[in-house]
Amino acid sequence: MPVITNIDDLKRLYQRRVPRMFYDYAESGSWTEQTFRENTSDFEDIRLRQRVAVDMTGRSTATQMVGQDVAMPVALAPVGLTGMQCADGEIKAARAAEAFGVPFTLSTMSINSIEEVAEATSAPFWFQLYTMKDQDYLSRLIERARAANCSALVITLDLQILGQRHRDLKNGLSAPPKLTIPTMMNLATKWRWGIGMLGAKRRDFGNIVGHVQGVSDPSSLMAWTGEQFDPSLDWDKIAKLKEQWGGKVILKGILDADDARMALKVGADAIVVSNHGGRQLDGALSSIRALPAILDAVGDKVEVHLDSGIRSGQDVLKAVAMGAKGTYIGRAFTYGLGAMGQAGVTRALEVIHKELDVSMALCGRRRIDELDRDILLVPEDFEGRWQ
Ligand SMILES: Cc1cc2nc3c(=O)[nH]c(=O)nc-3n(C[C@H](O)[C@H](O)[C@H](O)COP(=O)(O)O)c2cc1C
């Protein structure tokens, strides 16, 4: 077993072990992938200020996200088809998150259902909602999340229609995979994945199959989103969903200060500055570049979180020092899961935690609430001058 010291090590192992179709699904952005690339490269443009001779004893990365205690300001982002990266992937990721003390967010498009994850865990998790045209189904989904004791509803706003990812179309992405000759040849080299899948609780969309009708191909993500997702979602509908849920609401996919103000108006408990990991609007700003303007607009009135591009504890440190109260990792934990199952998710969290803890100390800070822009060296034109 190779020594895992960083998230890239997990990614290499992940690529070897998981079928090509699901690796490509995670490791791609939409169209030219400019936003996908800049999500990570823009983090590199920010540097950290090294400070010395500061007492580093008694450090802690603990803080809160939407009023909940977290071991570090990092949650697992909702990732569709997690249970195709590894058998019972959502259950394994949720258990790793619970043991580590960080929130797990279950996607609407998960393989394991809300009920299966609830049964396998004891800490409340967060449920991510995609809004569907079928209002009955949507109401039942919200009720199922409530019955499972989910402690926050994460409503995703940046995917009413699907951005095109070329490789998913070329690979014929589906869950379970359709057994074409190229897929079978690839699966033959992924025996570890295949053996796990034979024993999986489920291999289809657990929150959907059997709960909703009228989709031409129930295994296809593209068919689901095209036929079921509600393209008419607007701020009025979001306000109604918030009312219907009645608990904590996190609005995910905000990249613009005007939208952040709207989110504030509908009473969001938190917003997630996100471009869906570069998977939706190609050409949009990276999340870390969009963050300062959003913080200026609403940062003192609503909790601002960030995702897209986080691959290390240093990235978490930069986002939090910039002003985010929490971050999410999507691909970073998915690599760990595909590489090593639950232990791989734990390893991804350990890696990020250590990087955050040590880098924070080397910047002369001991606690998350001591982090501010003073530890960052941000290029003068970082936010860009756009007309
Ligand atoms: C494979 C994959 C599937 C995703 N599925 C969902 C989803 O079902 N719902 C959602 O709100 N976001 C989804 N996202 C976006 C993530 O929640 C998150 O915004 C993104 O992964 C953050 O970027 P990062 O991967 O660079 O950390 C997905 C991302 C990936 C990589």
The ligand as an SDF file (V2000), in Angstrom:
LIG
                    3D

 31 33  0  0  0  0  0  0  0  0999 V2000
  -18.8980   13.9650   -9.0950 C   0  0  0  0  0  0  0  0  0  0  0  0
  -19.6230   15.1580   -8.5540 C   0  0  0  0  0  0  0  0  0  0  0  0
  -20.9920   15.0760   -8.3420 C   0  0  0  0  0  0  0  0  0  0  0  0
  -21.6690   16.1670   -7.7940 C   0  0  0  0  0  0  0  0  0  0  0  0
  -23.0130   16.0570   -7.5160 N   0  0  0  0  0  0  0  0  0  0  0  0
  -23.6400   17.0700   -6.8950 C   0  0  0  0  0  0  0  0  0  0  0  0
  -24.9870   16.9250   -6.4880 C   0  0  0  0  0  0  0  0  0  0  0  0
  -25.6070   15.8810   -6.6640 O   0  0  0  0  0  0  0  0  0  0  0  0
  -25.5810   17.9920   -5.8780 N   0  0  0  0  0  0  0  0  0  0  0  0
  -24.9270   19.1740   -5.6520 C   0  0  0  0  0  0  0  0  0  0  0  0
  -25.5000   20.1120   -5.1120 O   0  0  0  0  0  0  0  0  0  0  0  0
  -23.6380   19.3090   -6.0090 N   0  0  0  0  0  0  0  0  0  0  0  0
  -22.9880   18.2890   -6.6220 C   0  0  0  0  0  0  0  0  0  0  0  0
  -21.6770   18.4340   -6.9520 N   0  0  0  0  0  0  0  0  0  0  0  0
  -20.9600   19.6670   -6.5960 C   0  0  0  0  0  0  0  0  0  0  0  0
  -20.3620   19.5510   -5.2040 C   0  0  0  0  0  0  0  0  0  0  0  0
  -21.3560   19.5790   -4.2280 O   0  0  0  0  0  0  0  0  0  0  0  0
  -19.3890   20.7030   -4.9230 C   0  0  0  0  0  0  0  0  0  0  0  0
  -20.0300   21.9210   -5.1900 O   0  0  0  0  0  0  0  0  0  0  0  0
  -18.1230   20.5900   -5.7340 C   0  0  0  0  0  0  0  0  0  0  0  0
  -17.6810   19.2680   -5.8360 O   0  0  0  0  0  0  0  0  0  0  0  0
  -17.0260   21.4270   -5.0960 C   0  0  0  0  0  0  0  0  0  0  0  0
  -15.8750   21.4140   -5.8560 O   0  0  0  0  0  0  0  0  0  0  0  0
  -14.6180   20.4420   -5.5870 P   0  0  0  0  0  0  0  0  0  0  0  0
  -15.0040   19.1110   -6.1740 O   0  0  0  0  0  0  0  0  0  0  0  0
  -13.5390   21.1050   -6.3580 O   0  0  0  0  0  0  0  0  0  0  0  0
  -14.4100   20.3630   -4.1010 O   0  0  0  0  0  0  0  0  0  0  0  0
  -20.9690   17.3540   -7.5030 C   0  0  0  0  0  0  0  0  0  0  0  0
  -19.5940   17.4140   -7.7130 C   0  0  0  0  0  0  0  0  0  0  0  0
  -18.9210   16.3270   -8.2360 C   0  0  0  0  0  0  0  0  0  0  0  0
  -17.4380   16.4210   -8.4280 C   0  0  0  0  0  0  0  0  0  0  0  0
  1  2  1  0
  2  3  1  0
  2 30  2  0
  3  4  2  0
  4  5  1  0
  4 28  1  0
  5  6  2  0
  6  7  1  0
  6 13  1  0
  7  8  2  0
  7  9  1  0
  9 10  1  0
 10 11  2  0
 10 12  1  0
 12 13  2  0
 13 14  1  0
 14 15  1  0
 14 28  1  0
 15 16  1  0
 16 17  1  0
 16 18  1  0
 18 19  1  0
 18 20  1  0
 20 21  1  0
 20 22  1  0
 22 23  1  0
 23 24  1  0
 24 25  2  0
 24 26  1  0
 24 27  1  0
 28 29  2  0
 29 30  1  0
 30 31  1  0
M  END
$$$$
